[in-house]
Amino acid sequence: MAQLVLDIGGMTCCGCVKNVQKVLDNHIGVSKADIDLASGVATIDFDEQQTQEKSIIEAIEDIGFDACKR
Ligand SMILES: [Cu+2]
C-alpha cells in the first residue's frame, strides 16, 4: 500500500470536494481518500499493484481540477 498526497486546485465548495471524492472512491486501487477543502489537500491510500500516481492525478484532472504532488 502506498500513499499519495496531492494539492488540488480549483475546489471552491463542498460540491467540488464531493466530485473529487467520488472519482477517487471509484478509482480502482484506491482504498481510502481524505480531502480537506480548506487546505485543498487530498491524502490517498492506494495499491501500487492496481494503479499508479499518474493515473490518479489524471483522473482528477479529467474532471477539471488541478492536481500536483506535494
Ligand atoms: Cu464547488
N, CA, C, O and the ligand as a Tripos MOL2 file, in Angstrom:
@<TRIPOS>MOLECULE
protein
  281   279    71     0     0
PROTEIN
NO_CHARGES

@<TRIPOS>ATOM
      1 N           0.8540   -1.2010    0.0000 N.3       1 MET1
      2 CA          0.0000    0.0000    0.0000 C.3       1 MET1
      3 C           0.8900    1.2530    0.0000 C.2       1 MET1
      4 O           1.8870    1.3300    0.7180 O.2       1 MET1
      5 N           0.5010    2.2110   -0.8150 N.am      2 ALA2
      6 CA          1.2680    3.4490   -0.9060 C.3       2 ALA2
      7 C           0.3560    4.6270   -0.5960 C.2       2 ALA2
      8 O          -0.8690    4.5190   -0.6400 O.2       2 ALA2
      9 N           0.9810    5.7440   -0.2850 N.am      3 GLN3
     10 CA          0.1790    6.9390   -0.0080 C.3       3 GLN3
     11 C           0.6310    8.0770   -0.9130 C.2       3 GLN3
     12 O           1.8200    8.2700   -1.1680 O.2       3 GLN3
     13 N          -0.3510    8.8150   -1.3850 N.am      4 LEU4
     14 CA         -0.0970    9.9480   -2.2650 C.3       4 LEU4
     15 C          -0.7660   11.1710   -1.6500 C.2       4 LEU4
     16 O          -1.9440   11.1290   -1.2950 O.2       4 LEU4
     17 N          -0.0160   12.2510   -1.5260 N.am      5 VAL5
     18 CA         -0.5990   13.4880   -1.0060 C.3       5 VAL5
     19 C          -0.5710   14.5150   -2.1270 C.2       5 VAL5
     20 O           0.4820   14.8230   -2.6860 O.2       5 VAL5
     21 N          -1.7510   15.0380   -2.4420 N.am      6 LEU6
     22 CA         -1.8710   15.9580   -3.5700 C.3       6 LEU6
     23 C          -2.4020   17.3110   -3.1400 C.2       6 LEU6
     24 O          -3.2360   17.4120   -2.2400 O.2       6 LEU6
     25 N          -1.9070   18.3500   -3.7960 N.am      7 ASP7
     26 CA         -2.5350   19.6600   -3.7120 C.3       7 ASP7
     27 C          -3.5190   19.7240   -4.8670 C.2       7 ASP7
     28 O          -3.1450   19.5680   -6.0290 O.2       7 ASP7
     29 N          -4.7810   19.9560   -4.5330 N.am      8 ILE8
     30 CA         -5.7980   20.0150   -5.5750 C.3       8 ILE8
     31 C          -6.2530   21.4540   -5.7430 C.2       8 ILE8
     32 O          -6.6660   22.1090   -4.7860 O.2       8 ILE8
     33 N          -6.1690   21.9270   -6.9670 N.am      9 GLY9
     34 CA         -6.5500   23.3040   -7.2530 C.3       9 GLY9
     35 C          -7.9230   23.3670   -7.8950 C.2       9 GLY9
     36 O          -8.2830   22.5000   -8.6920 O.2       9 GLY9
     37 N          -8.6820   24.3870   -7.5510 N.am     10 GLY10
     38 CA         -9.9630   24.6110   -8.2040 C.3      10 GLY10
     39 C         -11.1720   24.1810   -7.4010 C.2      10 GLY10
     40 O         -12.3050   24.3630   -7.8480 O.2      10 GLY10
     41 N         -10.9540   23.6110   -6.2160 N.am     11 MET11
     42 CA        -12.1000   23.2250   -5.3890 C.3      11 MET11
     43 C         -12.5620   24.4460   -4.5990 C.2      11 MET11
     44 O         -11.8170   25.0050   -3.7950 O.2      11 MET11
     45 N         -13.7990   24.8440   -4.8460 N.am     12 THR12
     46 CA        -14.2860   26.0530   -4.1880 C.3      12 THR12
     47 C         -15.3980   25.7860   -3.1840 C.2      12 THR12
     48 O         -15.7000   26.6460   -2.3570 O.2      12 THR12
     49 N         -16.0050   24.6220   -3.2420 N.am     13 CYS13
     50 CA        -17.0970   24.3370   -2.3110 C.3      13 CYS13
     51 C         -17.1650   22.8500   -2.0300 C.2      13 CYS13
     52 O         -16.4180   22.0680   -2.6180 O.2      13 CYS13
     53 N         -18.0530   22.4580   -1.1370 N.am     14 CYS14
     54 CA        -18.0860   21.0390   -0.7850 C.3      14 CYS14
     55 C         -18.6400   20.1930   -1.9240 C.2      14 CYS14
     56 O         -18.4510   18.9760   -1.9390 O.2      14 CYS14
     57 N         -19.3330   20.8320   -2.8920 N.am     15 GLY15
     58 CA        -19.7440   20.0900   -4.0820 C.3      15 GLY15
     59 C         -18.5320   19.6200   -4.8670 C.2      15 GLY15
     60 O         -18.5030   18.4970   -5.3700 O.2      15 GLY15
     61 N         -17.5330   20.4840   -4.9690 N.am     16 CYS16
     62 CA        -16.2840   20.1210   -5.6570 C.3      16 CYS16
     63 C         -15.6080   18.9640   -4.9330 C.2      16 CYS16
     64 O         -15.1400   18.0060   -5.5500 O.2      16 CYS16
     65 N         -15.5700   19.0790   -3.6120 N.am     17 VAL17
     66 CA        -14.9410   18.0120   -2.8200 C.3      17 VAL17
     67 C         -15.6540   16.6890   -3.0890 C.2      17 VAL17
     68 O         -15.0140   15.6500   -3.2480 O.2      17 VAL17
     69 N         -16.9840   16.7380   -3.1360 N.am     18 LYS18
     70 CA        -17.7630   15.5200   -3.3820 C.3      18 LYS18
     71 C         -17.4200   14.9100   -4.7380 C.2      18 LYS18
     72 O         -17.2930   13.6930   -4.8730 O.2      18 LYS18
     73 N         -17.2720   15.7820   -5.7450 N.am     19 ASN19
     74 CA        -16.9390   15.2820   -7.0840 C.3      19 ASN19
     75 C         -15.5740   14.6100   -7.1100 C.2      19 ASN19
     76 O         -15.4050   13.5390   -7.6910 O.2      19 ASN19
     77 N         -14.6110   15.2510   -6.4760 N.am     20 VAL20
     78 CA        -13.2640   14.6670   -6.4420 C.3      20 VAL20
     79 C         -13.2860   13.3770   -5.6240 C.2      20 VAL20
     80 O         -12.6680   12.3790   -5.9950 O.2      20 VAL20
     81 N         -14.0060   13.4180   -4.5090 N.am     21 GLN21
     82 CA        -14.1180   12.2280   -3.6500 C.3      21 GLN21
     83 C         -14.6940   11.0480   -4.4280 C.2      21 GLN21
     84 O         -14.2220    9.9160   -4.3130 O.2      21 GLN21
     85 N         -15.7220   11.3370   -5.2220 N.am     22 LYS22
     86 CA        -16.3890   10.2840   -5.9820 C.3      22 LYS22
     87 C         -15.4240    9.6480   -6.9840 C.2      22 LYS22
     88 O         -15.3590    8.4260   -7.1170 O.2      22 LYS22
     89 N         -14.6810   10.5020   -7.6820 N.am     23 VAL23
     90 CA        -13.7100   10.0000   -8.6600 C.3      23 VAL23
     91 C         -12.6680    9.1030   -7.9830 C.2      23 VAL23
     92 O         -12.2870    8.0560   -8.5060 O.2      23 VAL23
     93 N         -12.2240    9.5460   -6.8140 N.am     24 LEU24
     94 CA        -11.2010    8.7650   -6.1070 C.3      24 LEU24
     95 C         -11.7910    7.4590   -5.5690 C.2      24 LEU24
     96 O         -11.1700    6.4000   -5.6700 O.2      24 LEU24
     97 N         -12.9870    7.5450   -5.0020 N.am     25 ASP25
     98 CA        -13.6240    6.3430   -4.4520 C.3      25 ASP25
     99 C         -13.8820    5.3010   -5.5370 C.2      25 ASP25
    100 O         -13.8370    4.0980   -5.2800 O.2      25 ASP25
    101 N         -14.1560    5.7790   -6.7600 N.am     26 ASN26
    102 CA        -14.4430    4.8560   -7.8650 C.3      26 ASN26
    103 C         -13.1860    4.4030   -8.5910 C.2      26 ASN26
    104 O         -13.2500    3.5390   -9.4650 O.2      26 ASN26
    105 N         -12.0590    4.9740   -8.2410 N.am     27 HIS27
    106 CA        -10.8180    4.6510   -8.9370 C.3      27 HIS27
    107 C         -10.2730    3.3130   -8.4370 C.2      27 HIS27
    108 O         -10.0030    3.1400   -7.2490 O.2      27 HIS27
    109 N         -10.1200    2.3830   -9.3610 N.am     28 ILE28
    110 CA         -9.6320    1.0550   -8.9750 C.3      28 ILE28
    111 C          -8.2520    1.1660   -8.3320 C.2      28 ILE28
    112 O          -7.3470    1.7950   -8.8810 O.2      28 ILE28
    113 N          -8.1080    0.5570   -7.1790 N.am     29 GLY29
    114 CA         -6.8220    0.5550   -6.4920 C.3      29 GLY29
    115 C          -6.7530    1.5430   -5.3500 C.2      29 GLY29
    116 O          -5.8820    1.4440   -4.4860 O.2      29 GLY29
    117 N          -7.6830    2.5120   -5.3420 N.am     30 VAL30
    118 CA         -7.6990    3.4880   -4.2470 C.3      30 VAL30
    119 C          -8.5140    2.9090   -3.0990 C.2      30 VAL30
    120 O          -9.6870    2.5780   -3.2720 O.2      30 VAL30
    121 N          -7.8990    2.7860   -1.9360 N.am     31 SER31
    122 CA         -8.6130    2.1930   -0.8080 C.3      31 SER31
    123 C          -9.1910    3.2600    0.1140 C.2      31 SER31
    124 O         -10.1770    3.0230    0.8130 O.2      31 SER31
    125 N          -8.5630    4.4500    0.1090 N.am     32 LYS32
    126 CA         -9.0380    5.4880    1.0110 C.3      32 LYS32
    127 C          -8.6080    6.8490    0.4750 C.2      32 LYS32
    128 O          -7.4840    7.0140    0.0020 O.2      32 LYS32
    129 N          -9.5100    7.8150    0.5560 N.am     33 ALA33
    130 CA         -9.1500    9.1650    0.1220 C.3      33 ALA33
    131 C          -9.7770   10.1770    1.0770 C.2      33 ALA33
    132 O         -10.9920   10.1990    1.2740 O.2      33 ALA33
    133 N          -8.9300   11.0040    1.6600 N.am     34 ASP34
    134 CA         -9.4150   12.0770    2.5330 C.3      34 ASP34
    135 C          -9.1020   13.4000    1.8620 C.2      34 ASP34
    136 O          -7.9660   13.6530    1.4610 O.2      34 ASP34
    137 N         -10.1200   14.2430    1.7420 N.am     35 ILE35
    138 CA         -9.9180   15.5400    1.0960 C.3      35 ILE35
    139 C         -10.2740   16.6490    2.0760 C.2      35 ILE35
    140 O         -11.3240   16.6220    2.7160 O.2      35 ILE35
    141 N          -9.3760   17.6210    2.1780 N.am     36 ASP36
    142 CA         -9.6400   18.7710    3.0390 C.3      36 ASP36
    143 C          -9.8650   19.9970    2.1630 C.2      36 ASP36
    144 O          -8.9640   20.4480    1.4560 O.2      36 ASP36
    145 N         -11.0790   20.5250    2.2220 N.am     37 LEU37
    146 CA        -11.4340   21.6560    1.3600 C.3      37 LEU37
    147 C         -10.6090   22.8990    1.6900 C.2      37 LEU37
    148 O         -10.1270   23.5830    0.7870 O.2      37 LEU37
    149 N         -10.4480   23.1900    2.9730 N.am     38 ALA38
    150 CA         -9.7590   24.4200    3.3740 C.3      38 ALA38
    151 C          -8.3280   24.4750    2.8540 C.2      38 ALA38
    152 O          -7.8750   25.5140    2.3720 O.2      38 ALA38
    153 N          -7.6240   23.3600    2.9510 N.am     39 SER39
    154 CA         -6.2190   23.3460    2.5160 C.3      39 SER39
    155 C          -6.0750   22.8780    1.0680 C.2      39 SER39
    156 O          -5.0420   23.1100    0.4410 O.2      39 SER39
    157 N          -7.1100   22.2180    0.5350 N.am     40 GLY40
    158 CA         -7.0290   21.6710   -0.8140 C.3      40 GLY40
    159 C          -6.1510   20.4410   -0.9100 C.2      40 GLY40
    160 O          -5.7040   20.0630   -1.9920 O.2      40 GLY40
    161 N          -5.9110   19.8260    0.2280 N.am     41 VAL41
    162 CA         -5.0160   18.6630    0.2440 C.3      41 VAL41
    163 C          -5.8230   17.3650    0.2540 C.2      41 VAL41
    164 O          -6.7680   17.2010    1.0250 O.2      41 VAL41
    165 N          -5.4220   16.4560   -0.6200 N.am     42 ALA42
    166 CA         -6.0200   15.1190   -0.6410 C.3      42 ALA42
    167 C          -4.9690   14.1020   -0.2380 C.2      42 ALA42
    168 O          -3.8550   14.0970   -0.7620 O.2      42 ALA42
    169 N          -5.3350   13.2450    0.6950 N.am     43 THR43
    170 CA         -4.4440   12.1740    1.1280 C.3      43 THR43
    171 C          -5.0590   10.8630    0.6710 C.2      43 THR43
    172 O          -6.1730   10.5140    1.0640 O.2      43 THR43
    173 N          -4.3290   10.1470   -0.1550 N.am     44 ILE44
    174 CA         -4.8990    8.9980   -0.8580 C.3      44 ILE44
    175 C          -4.0630    7.7450   -0.5890 C.2      44 ILE44
    176 O          -2.8540    7.7220   -0.8180 O.2      44 ILE44
    177 N          -4.7390    6.7080   -0.0980 N.am     45 ASP45
    178 CA         -4.0790    5.4130    0.0630 C.3      45 ASP45
    179 C          -4.4300    4.5640   -1.1490 C.2      45 ASP45
    180 O          -5.5980    4.4530   -1.5210 O.2      45 ASP45
    181 N          -3.4270    3.9730   -1.7540 N.am     46 PHE46
    182 CA         -3.7020    3.1630   -2.9400 C.3      46 PHE46
    183 C          -2.7630    1.9660   -3.0220 C.2      46 PHE46
    184 O          -1.7100    1.9140   -2.3860 O.2      46 PHE46
    185 N          -3.1960    1.0080   -3.8370 N.am     47 ASP47
    186 CA         -2.4280   -0.2130   -4.0440 C.3      47 ASP47
    187 C          -1.6130   -0.0510   -5.3310 C.2      47 ASP47
    188 O          -2.1680    0.0950   -6.4200 O.2      47 ASP47
    189 N          -0.3080   -0.0810   -5.1820 N.am     48 GLU48
    190 CA          0.5700    0.1320   -6.3500 C.3      48 GLU48
    191 C           0.4520   -0.9800   -7.3900 C.2      48 GLU48
    192 O           0.8470   -0.8020   -8.5420 O.2      48 GLU48
    193 N          -0.0890   -2.1150   -6.9840 N.am     49 GLN49
    194 CA         -0.2800   -3.2100   -7.9480 C.3      49 GLN49
    195 C          -1.4430   -2.9060   -8.8870 C.2      49 GLN49
    196 O          -1.5150   -3.4410   -9.9940 O.2      49 GLN49
    197 N          -2.3530   -2.0410   -8.4370 N.am     50 GLN50
    198 CA         -3.5750   -1.8190   -9.2040 C.3      50 GLN50
    199 C          -3.6520   -0.4660   -9.8960 C.2      50 GLN50
    200 O          -4.3690   -0.3120  -10.8850 O.2      50 GLN50
    201 N          -2.9230    0.5050   -9.3860 N.am     51 THR51
    202 CA         -2.9490    1.8170  -10.0260 C.3      51 THR51
    203 C          -1.6410    2.5270   -9.7040 C.2      51 THR51
    204 O          -0.8180    2.0260   -8.9380 O.2      51 THR51
    205 N          -1.4640    3.6920  -10.2960 N.am     52 GLN52
    206 CA         -0.2540    4.4420  -10.0130 C.3      52 GLN52
    207 C          -0.5740    5.9190   -9.8530 C.2      52 GLN52
    208 O          -1.6580    6.3810  -10.2100 O.2      52 GLN52
    209 N           0.3840    6.6440   -9.3120 N.am     53 GLU53
    210 CA          0.1840    8.0650   -9.0190 C.3      53 GLU53
    211 C          -0.3160    8.8320  -10.2390 C.2      53 GLU53
    212 O          -1.2420    9.6370  -10.1500 O.2      53 GLU53
    213 N           0.3140    8.5650  -11.3720 N.am     54 LYS54
    214 CA         -0.0150    9.2820  -12.6030 C.3      54 LYS54
    215 C          -1.4900    9.0870  -12.9780 C.2      54 LYS54
    216 O          -2.1710   10.0270  -13.3870 O.2      54 LYS54
    217 N          -1.9550    7.8710  -12.8300 N.am     55 SER55
    218 CA         -3.3200    7.5360  -13.1870 C.3      55 SER55
    219 C          -4.3260    8.2420  -12.2600 C.2      55 SER55
    220 O          -5.3810    8.6930  -12.7060 O.2      55 SER55
    221 N          -3.9900    8.3290  -10.9930 N.am     56 ILE56
    222 CA         -4.8610    9.0010  -10.0180 C.3      56 ILE56
    223 C          -4.9170   10.5030  -10.3260 C.2      56 ILE56
    224 O          -5.9870   11.1120  -10.3160 O.2      56 ILE56
    225 N          -3.7520   11.0800  -10.5960 N.am     57 ILE57
    226 CA         -3.6910   12.5150  -10.9090 C.3      57 ILE57
    227 C          -4.4970   12.8170  -12.1770 C.2      57 ILE57
    228 O          -5.2230   13.8100  -12.2370 O.2      57 ILE57
    229 N          -4.3640   11.9640  -13.1710 N.am     58 GLU58
    230 CA         -5.0910   12.1690  -14.4280 C.3      58 GLU58
    231 C          -6.6000   12.0840  -14.2280 C.2      58 GLU58
    232 O          -7.3590   12.8230  -14.8540 O.2      58 GLU58
    233 N          -7.0270   11.1840  -13.3580 N.am     59 ALA59
    234 CA         -8.4600   11.0280  -13.1050 C.3      59 ALA59
    235 C          -9.0400   12.3130  -12.4990 C.2      59 ALA59
    236 O         -10.1700   12.6950  -12.8020 O.2      59 ALA59
    237 N          -8.2620   12.9680  -11.6500 N.am     60 ILE60
    238 CA         -8.7120   14.2270  -11.0360 C.3      60 ILE60
    239 C          -8.7070   15.3490  -12.0790 C.2      60 ILE60
    240 O          -9.6280   16.1630  -12.1430 O.2      60 ILE60
    241 N          -7.6500   15.3710  -12.8900 N.am     61 GLU61
    242 CA         -7.5570   16.4060  -13.9320 C.3      61 GLU61
    243 C          -8.6630   16.2510  -14.9730 C.2      61 GLU61
    244 O          -9.1470   17.2340  -15.5340 O.2      61 GLU61
    245 N          -9.0520   15.0130  -15.2180 N.am     62 ASP62
    246 CA        -10.1010   14.7440  -16.2080 C.3      62 ASP62
    247 C         -11.4260   15.4000  -15.8480 C.2      62 ASP62
    248 O         -12.2130   15.7130  -16.7420 O.2      62 ASP62
    249 N         -11.6950   15.6170  -14.5620 N.am     63 ILE63
    250 CA        -12.9500   16.2670  -14.1950 C.3      63 ILE63
    251 C         -12.7400   17.7610  -13.9470 C.2      63 ILE63
    252 O         -13.6300   18.4340  -13.4260 O.2      63 ILE63
    253 N         -11.5910   18.2720  -14.3100 N.am     64 GLY64
    254 CA        -11.4040   19.7190  -14.3390 C.3      64 GLY64
    255 C         -10.7030   20.3740  -13.1730 C.2      64 GLY64
    256 O         -10.7750   21.5900  -12.9990 O.2      64 GLY64
    257 N         -10.0200   19.5630  -12.3650 N.am     65 PHE65
    258 CA         -9.2600   20.1540  -11.2570 C.3      65 PHE65
    259 C          -7.7660   19.9610  -11.5010 C.2      65 PHE65
    260 O          -7.3460   19.0510  -12.2160 O.2      65 PHE65
    261 N          -6.9880   20.8280  -10.8980 N.am     66 ASP66
    262 CA         -5.5410   20.6570  -10.9760 C.3      66 ASP66
    263 C          -5.1210   19.7500   -9.8260 C.2      66 ASP66
    264 O          -5.6690   19.8220   -8.7260 O.2      66 ASP66
    265 N          -4.1600   18.9160  -10.0950 N.am     67 ALA67
    266 CA         -3.6380   18.0640   -9.0300 C.3      67 ALA67
    267 C          -2.1350   17.9620   -9.1790 C.2      67 ALA67
    268 O          -1.6270   17.6000  -10.2410 O.2      67 ALA67
    269 N          -1.4270   18.2850   -8.1070 N.am     68 CYS68
    270 CA          0.0150   18.0620   -8.1670 C.3      68 CYS68
    271 C           0.4970   17.5130   -6.8330 C.2      68 CYS68
    272 O          -0.0440   17.7930   -5.7640 O.2      68 CYS68
    273 N           1.5410   16.7230   -6.9640 N.am     69 LYS69
    274 CA          2.0970   16.0290   -5.8100 C.3      69 LYS69
    275 C           2.7340   17.0360   -4.8510 C.2      69 LYS69
    276 O           3.3900   17.9900   -5.2690 O.2      69 LYS69
    277 N           2.5280   16.8030   -3.5930 N.am     70 ARG70
    278 CA          3.1270   17.6680   -2.5700 C.3      70 ARG70
    279 C           4.6120   17.4220   -2.4390 C.2      70 ARG70
    280 O           5.2750   18.0640   -1.6240 O.2      70 ARG70
    281 CU        -17.7470   23.5400   -5.9490 Cu       71 CU71
@<TRIPOS>BOND
     1     1     2 1
     2     2     3 1
     3     3     4 2
     4     3     5 am
     5     5     6 1
     6     6     7 1
     7     7     8 2
     8     7     9 am
     9     9    10 1
    10    10    11 1
    11    11    12 2
    12    11    13 am
    13    13    14 1
    14    14    15 1
    15    15    16 2
    16    15    17 am
    17    17    18 1
    18    18    19 1
    19    19    20 2
    20    19    21 am
    21    21    22 1
    22    22    23 1
    23    23    24 2
    24    23    25 am
    25    25    26 1
    26    26    27 1
    27    27    28 2
    28    27    29 am
    29    29    30 1
    30    30    31 1
    31    31    32 2
    32    31    33 am
    33    33    34 1
    34    34    35 1
    35    35    36 2
    36    35    37 am
    37    37    38 1
    38    38    39 1
    39    39    40 2
    40    39    41 am
    41    41    42 1
    42    42    43 1
    43    43    44 2
    44    43    45 am
    45    45    46 1
    46    46    47 1
    47    47    48 2
    48    47    49 am
    49    49    50 1
    50    50    51 1
    51    51    52 2
    52    51    53 am
    53    53    54 1
    54    54    55 1
    55    55    56 2
    56    55    57 am
    57    57    58 1
    58    58    59 1
    59    59    60 2
    60    59    61 am
    61    61    62 1
    62    62    63 1
    63    63    64 2
    64    63    65 am
    65    65    66 1
    66    66    67 1
    67    67    68 2
    68    67    69 am
    69    69    70 1
    70    70    71 1
    71    71    72 2
    72    71    73 am
    73    73    74 1
    74    74    75 1
    75    75    76 2
    76    75    77 am
    77    77    78 1
    78    78    79 1
    79    79    80 2
    80    79    81 am
    81    81    82 1
    82    82    83 1
    83    83    84 2
    84    83    85 am
    85    85    86 1
    86    86    87 1
    87    87    88 2
    88    87    89 am
    89    89    90 1
    90    90    91 1
    91    91    92 2
    92    91    93 am
    93    93    94 1
    94    94    95 1
    95    95    96 2
    96    95    97 am
    97    97    98 1
    98    98    99 1
    99    99   100 2
   100    99   101 am
   101   101   102 1
   102   102   103 1
   103   103   104 2
   104   103   105 am
   105   105   106 1
   106   106   107 1
   107   107   108 2
   108   107   109 am
   109   109   110 1
   110   110   111 1
   111   111   112 2
   112   111   113 am
   113   113   114 1
   114   114   115 1
   115   115   116 2
   116   115   117 am
   117   117   118 1
   118   118   119 1
   119   119   120 2
   120   119   121 am
   121   121   122 1
   122   122   123 1
   123   123   124 2
   124   123   125 am
   125   125   126 1
   126   126   127 1
   127   127   128 2
   128   127   129 am
   129   129   130 1
   130   130   131 1
   131   131   132 2
   132   131   133 am
   133   133   134 1
   134   134   135 1
   135   135   136 2
   136   135   137 am
   137   137   138 1
   138   138   139 1
   139   139   140 2
   140   139   141 am
   141   141   142 1
   142   142   143 1
   143   143   144 2
   144   143   145 am
   145   145   146 1
   146   146   147 1
   147   147   148 2
   148   147   149 am
   149   149   150 1
   150   150   151 1
   151   151   152 2
   152   151   153 am
   153   153   154 1
   154   154   155 1
   155   155   156 2
   156   155   157 am
   157   157   158 1
   158   158   159 1
   159   159   160 2
   160   159   161 am
   161   161   162 1
   162   162   163 1
   163   163   164 2
   164   163   165 am
   165   165   166 1
   166   166   167 1
   167   167   168 2
   168   167   169 am
   169   169   170 1
   170   170   171 1
   171   171   172 2
   172   171   173 am
   173   173   174 1
   174   174   175 1
   175   175   176 2
   176   175   177 am
   177   177   178 1
   178   178   179 1
   179   179   180 2
   180   179   181 am
   181   181   182 1
   182   182   183 1
   183   183   184 2
   184   183   185 am
   185   185   186 1
   186   186   187 1
   187   187   188 2
   188   187   189 am
   189   189   190 1
   190   190   191 1
   191   191   192 2
   192   191   193 am
   193   193   194 1
   194   194   195 1
   195   195   196 2
   196   195   197 am
   197   197   198 1
   198   198   199 1
   199   199   200 2
   200   199   201 am
   201   201   202 1
   202   202   203 1
   203   203   204 2
   204   203   205 am
   205   205   206 1
   206   206   207 1
   207   207   208 2
   208   207   209 am
   209   209   210 1
   210   210   211 1
   211   211   212 2
   212   211   213 am
   213   213   214 1
   214   214   215 1
   215   215   216 2
   216   215   217 am
   217   217   218 1
   218   218   219 1
   219   219   220 2
   220   219   221 am
   221   221   222 1
   222   222   223 1
   223   223   224 2
   224   223   225 am
   225   225   226 1
   226   226   227 1
   227   227   228 2
   228   227   229 am
   229   229   230 1
   230   230   231 1
   231   231   232 2
   232   231   233 am
   233   233   234 1
   234   234   235 1
   235   235   236 2
   236   235   237 am
   237   237   238 1
   238   238   239 1
   239   239   240 2
   240   239   241 am
   241   241   242 1
   242   242   243 1
   243   243   244 2
   244   243   245 am
   245   245   246 1
   246   246   247 1
   247   247   248 2
   248   247   249 am
   249   249   250 1
   250   250   251 1
   251   251   252 2
   252   251   253 am
   253   253   254 1
   254   254   255 1
   255   255   256 2
   256   255   257 am
   257   257   258 1
   258   258   259 1
   259   259   260 2
   260   259   261 am
   261   261   262 1
   262   262   263 1
   263   263   264 2
   264   263   265 am
   265   265   266 1
   266   266   267 1
   267   267   268 2
   268   267   269 am
   269   269   270 1
   270   270   271 1
   271   271   272 2
   272   271   273 am
   273   273   274 1
   274   274   275 1
   275   275   276 2
   276   275   277 am
   277   277   278 1
   278   278   279 1
   279   279   280 2
@<TRIPOS>SUBSTRUCTURE
     1 MET1         2 RESIDUE 1 A MET
     2 ALA2         6 RESIDUE 1 A ALA
     3 GLN3        10 RESIDUE 1 A GLN
     4 LEU4        14 RESIDUE 1 A LEU
     5 VAL5        18 RESIDUE 1 A VAL
     6 LEU6        22 RESIDUE 1 A LEU
     7 ASP7        26 RESIDUE 1 A ASP
     8 ILE8        30 RESIDUE 1 A ILE
     9 GLY9        34 RESIDUE 1 A GLY
    10 GLY10       38 RESIDUE 1 A GLY
    11 MET11       42 RESIDUE 1 A MET
    12 THR12       46 RESIDUE 1 A THR
    13 CYS13       50 RESIDUE 1 A CYS
    14 CYS14       54 RESIDUE 1 A CYS
    15 GLY15       58 RESIDUE 1 A GLY
    16 CYS16       62 RESIDUE 1 A CYS
    17 VAL17       66 RESIDUE 1 A VAL
    18 LYS18       70 RESIDUE 1 A LYS
    19 ASN19       74 RESIDUE 1 A ASN
    20 VAL20       78 RESIDUE 1 A VAL
    21 GLN21       82 RESIDUE 1 A GLN
    22 LYS22       86 RESIDUE 1 A LYS
    23 VAL23       90 RESIDUE 1 A VAL
    24 LEU24       94 RESIDUE 1 A LEU
    25 ASP25       98 RESIDUE 1 A ASP
    26 ASN26      102 RESIDUE 1 A ASN
    27 HIS27      106 RESIDUE 1 A HIS
    28 ILE28      110 RESIDUE 1 A ILE
    29 GLY29      114 RESIDUE 1 A GLY
    30 VAL30      118 RESIDUE 1 A VAL
    31 SER31      122 RESIDUE 1 A SER
    32 LYS32      126 RESIDUE 1 A LYS
    33 ALA33      130 RESIDUE 1 A ALA
    34 ASP34      134 RESIDUE 1 A ASP
    35 ILE35      138 RESIDUE 1 A ILE
    36 ASP36      142 RESIDUE 1 A ASP
    37 LEU37      146 RESIDUE 1 A LEU
    38 ALA38      150 RESIDUE 1 A ALA
    39 SER39      154 RESIDUE 1 A SER
    40 GLY40      158 RESIDUE 1 A GLY
    41 VAL41      162 RESIDUE 1 A VAL
    42 ALA42      166 RESIDUE 1 A ALA
    43 THR43      170 RESIDUE 1 A THR
    44 ILE44      174 RESIDUE 1 A ILE
    45 ASP45      178 RESIDUE 1 A ASP
    46 PHE46      182 RESIDUE 1 A PHE
    47 ASP47      186 RESIDUE 1 A ASP
    48 GLU48      190 RESIDUE 1 A GLU
    49 GLN49      194 RESIDUE 1 A GLN
    50 GLN50      198 RESIDUE 1 A GLN
    51 THR51      202 RESIDUE 1 A THR
    52 GLN52      206 RESIDUE 1 A GLN
    53 GLU53      210 RESIDUE 1 A GLU
    54 LYS54      214 RESIDUE 1 A LYS
    55 SER55      218 RESIDUE 1 A SER
    56 ILE56      222 RESIDUE 1 A ILE
    57 ILE57      226 RESIDUE 1 A ILE
    58 GLU58      230 RESIDUE 1 A GLU
    59 ALA59      234 RESIDUE 1 A ALA
    60 ILE60      238 RESIDUE 1 A ILE
    61 GLU61      242 RESIDUE 1 A GLU
    62 ASP62      246 RESIDUE 1 A ASP
    63 ILE63      250 RESIDUE 1 A ILE
    64 GLY64      254 RESIDUE 1 A GLY
    65 PHE65      258 RESIDUE 1 A PHE
    66 ASP66      262 RESIDUE 1 A ASP
    67 ALA67      266 RESIDUE 1 A ALA
    68 CYS68      270 RESIDUE 1 A CYS
    69 LYS69      274 RESIDUE 1 A LYS
    70 ARG70      278 RESIDUE 1 A ARG
    71 CU71       281 GROUP 0 **** ****
